């Protein structure tokens, strides 16, 4: 059974980015405690680091030329699951 919304963090095992992926997932789970139905860590290869929400890519390391700032990533998630939510300090740019 899949709970929604489903957030995926796909990370490169060759690059050893598991800790970064786990930290990203932890930060999003801490912020969106009851808003996310599921968070999955998805092992990949080839330098991949992507964050997807219900299949929609929110962040791609290859497309955005780097890793996301966590505040920016929280805003991207918020904008899709609860646009009126105040993220406090994460909303300050």
Secondary structure, DSSP 8 states (H G I E B T S, - for coil): ---SSEEEEEEETTTT-HHHHHHHHHHHHHHSTTT-SEEEEEEE-SS-EEEEETTEEEEEHHHHTS---HHHHHHHHHHHH-TT---GGGG--
